[in-house]
């Protein structure tokens, strides 16, 4: 079978700057030391600071591999942003290689789906716990005296628009009262 030559772009985003630089070097070193890959050309972009205090860089590589399944493995292992096959003009893929590809793809998709569901579950749990914590904190604050929205926001660090919504829920529950923009505990409900 004819060898496959492809162009690819590997990107790294993160912080601090040194970590991004070292991560890129580590990726490329790992590729170059893997006997399945023959790096024919490499070109590096300069590190750039993004608006979000993150750093990014990328490397463009030209790589030769012995067969399609190695190329597929490269895609799964290194998650490149671009793959462009330079040669040959036509690729023949066996049903076995195609089956392996789809099975690997499905396994990765299931893995990503499982992680996404786990992160969502943890996030939902955190939101519930943060809501309980905020409710307790507001109860303690308002137990010490009546406050307006700006004062409560300043003490909690929660933006006024989000805090107002949460205080409205506490009013609906009968835990808090508001009169002329001043919030107070409904001490009768707390007994």
C-alpha positions as CSV (number, residue, x, y, z in Angstrom):
1,X,0.0,0.0,0.0
2,X,1.2,3.5,-0.8
3,X,2.2,5.8,2.1
4,X,0.0,8.7,3.0
5,X,1.3,12.2,3.3
6,X,-0.9,14.8,5.0
7,X,-0.7,18.3,6.3
8,X,-2.1,19.0,9.7
9,X,-2.5,21.8,12.2
10,X,-2.2,21.2,16.0
11,X,-3.4,24.0,18.3
12,X,-2.8,24.6,22.0
13,X,-4.7,27.1,24.1
14,X,-4.2,27.7,27.8
15,X,-2.3,29.5,30.5
16,X,0.2,30.4,31.7
17,X,2.3,31.1,28.6
18,X,5.1,28.7,29.6
19,X,2.6,25.8,29.9
20,X,1.2,26.4,26.4
21,X,4.8,26.6,25.0
22,X,5.8,23.4,26.8
23,X,2.6,21.6,25.8
24,X,3.2,22.3,22.1
25,X,6.8,21.1,22.4
26,X,5.6,18.0,24.1
27,X,3.0,17.2,21.5
28,X,5.4,17.6,18.6
29,X,8.1,15.6,20.4
30,X,5.7,12.8,21.0
31,X,4.7,12.8,17.4
32,X,8.3,12.8,16.2
33,X,9.3,10.0,18.5
34,X,6.5,7.7,17.4
35,X,7.8,5.4,14.7
36,X,4.4,5.3,12.9
37,X,4.8,9.0,12.0
38,X,7.5,10.5,9.8
39,X,7.5,14.3,10.2
40,X,8.6,15.8,6.9
41,X,8.1,19.5,7.7
42,X,7.2,21.5,10.8
43,X,6.4,25.2,11.1
44,X,5.5,26.9,14.4
45,X,3.4,30.0,15.0
46,X,4.4,32.6,17.6
47,X,2.5,32.5,20.9
48,X,-0.3,35.0,21.0
49,X,-2.2,36.3,24.0
50,X,-5.9,36.1,23.6
51,X,-8.4,38.6,25.1
52,X,-9.3,36.2,27.8
53,X,-5.8,36.1,29.3
54,X,-5.2,32.7,27.6
55,X,-2.3,32.0,25.3
56,X,-2.5,30.2,22.0
57,X,-0.2,28.8,19.4
58,X,-0.2,26.3,16.6
59,X,2.1,24.1,14.6
60,X,1.7,23.1,11.0
61,X,3.1,19.7,10.2
62,X,3.5,17.6,7.1
63,X,3.5,13.9,8.1
64,X,3.9,10.6,6.3
65,X,2.1,7.5,7.6
66,X,2.1,3.9,6.3
67,X,-1.7,3.4,6.2
68,X,-5.1,4.9,6.7
69,X,-5.6,3.4,10.2
70,X,-2.5,5.2,11.5
71,X,-3.9,8.5,10.1
72,X,-7.2,7.8,11.8
73,X,-5.3,7.0,15.1
74,X,-3.4,10.3,14.7
75,X,-6.7,12.2,14.5
76,X,-8.1,10.5,17.6
77,X,-4.9,10.9,19.6
78,X,-3.9,14.5,18.7
79,X,-7.3,16.1,17.8
80,X,-5.8,18.3,15.0
81,X,-7.9,21.2,13.8
82,X,-7.0,20.5,10.2
83,X,-6.2,17.4,8.1
84,X,-5.4,17.8,4.4
85,X,-4.3,14.7,2.5
86,X,-1.5,15.6,0.1
87,X,-0.9,12.2,-1.4
88,X,-1.9,9.9,-2.8
89,X,-4.8,11.3,-4.9
90,X,-7.0,8.3,-4.2
91,X,-7.2,6.3,-1.0
92,X,-8.5,2.8,-0.7
93,X,-10.0,1.8,2.6
94,X,-11.0,-1.7,3.5
95,X,-14.2,-2.5,5.3
96,X,-12.1,-3.7,8.2
97,X,-10.4,-0.3,8.5
98,X,-13.7,1.6,8.1
99,X,-15.3,-0.6,10.8
100,X,-12.4,0.1,13.1
101,X,-12.7,3.8,12.4
102,X,-16.5,3.9,13.2
103,X,-16.1,1.8,16.3
104,X,-13.3,4.1,17.6
105,X,-15.4,7.1,16.7
106,X,-18.4,5.7,18.5
107,X,-16.3,4.8,21.6
108,X,-14.9,8.4,21.7
109,X,-18.4,9.9,21.2
110,X,-19.7,7.8,24.1
111,X,-16.8,8.8,26.3
112,X,-17.4,12.5,25.5
113,X,-21.1,12.1,26.1
114,X,-20.4,10.4,29.5
115,X,-18.1,13.2,30.5
116,X,-20.6,15.9,29.4
117,X,-23.3,14.2,31.4
118,X,-21.1,13.9,34.5
119,X,-20.0,17.6,34.2
120,X,-23.7,18.6,33.8
121,X,-24.7,16.6,36.9
122,X,-21.9,18.1,38.9
123,X,-22.8,21.6,37.7
124,X,-26.4,21.1,38.6
125,X,-25.3,19.9,42.0
126,X,-23.1,22.9,42.5
127,X,-26.0,25.3,41.5
128,X,-28.3,23.7,44.1
129,X,-25.6,23.9,46.8
130,X,-24.7,27.5,45.9
131,X,-28.4,28.4,46.0
132,X,-28.6,26.9,49.5
133,X,-25.4,28.7,50.6
134,X,-26.7,32.0,49.2
135,X,-30.0,31.5,51.0
136,X,-28.3,30.9,54.3
137,X,-25.9,33.8,53.8
138,X,-28.8,36.2,53.0
139,X,-30.7,34.9,56.0
140,X,-27.7,35.7,58.2
141,X,-27.1,39.1,56.6
142,X,-30.7,40.2,56.9
143,X,-30.9,38.7,60.4
144,X,-28.4,41.4,61.5
145,X,-30.5,44.2,60.0
146,X,-32.4,45.5,57.0
147,X,-30.5,46.3,53.8
148,X,-31.1,47.6,50.3
149,X,-30.2,45.7,47.2
150,X,-26.9,47.6,46.6
151,X,-25.8,46.9,50.1
152,X,-26.6,43.2,49.9
153,X,-24.8,43.0,46.5
154,X,-21.8,44.7,48.0
155,X,-21.6,42.2,50.9
156,X,-22.3,39.1,48.8
157,X,-20.4,39.9,45.6
158,X,-23.5,38.8,43.6
159,X,-24.6,41.3,40.9
160,X,-27.7,43.2,41.7
161,X,-29.8,41.8,38.8
162,X,-29.1,38.2,39.8
163,X,-29.5,38.9,43.5
164,X,-32.9,40.7,42.9
165,X,-34.2,37.6,41.2
166,X,-33.1,35.4,44.1
167,X,-34.5,37.8,46.7
168,X,-37.8,37.7,44.8
169,X,-37.9,33.9,45.2
170,X,-37.2,34.3,48.9
171,X,-40.1,36.8,49.1
172,X,-42.4,34.3,47.3
173,X,-41.4,31.7,49.8
174,X,-42.3,34.2,52.6
175,X,-38.8,34.3,54.1
176,X,-38.0,37.9,53.1
177,X,-40.1,41.1,52.9
178,X,-39.4,44.2,50.9
179,X,-40.7,47.6,51.7
180,X,-39.6,50.7,49.8
181,X,-36.5,48.9,48.4
182,X,-35.4,47.7,51.8
183,X,-35.2,44.0,52.4
184,X,-35.8,42.4,55.8
185,X,-36.3,38.9,57.2
186,X,-39.9,37.8,57.8
187,X,-39.0,36.7,61.4
188,X,-42.5,35.2,61.8
189,X,-41.8,32.7,59.0
190,X,-38.4,31.6,60.5
191,X,-40.0,30.4,63.8
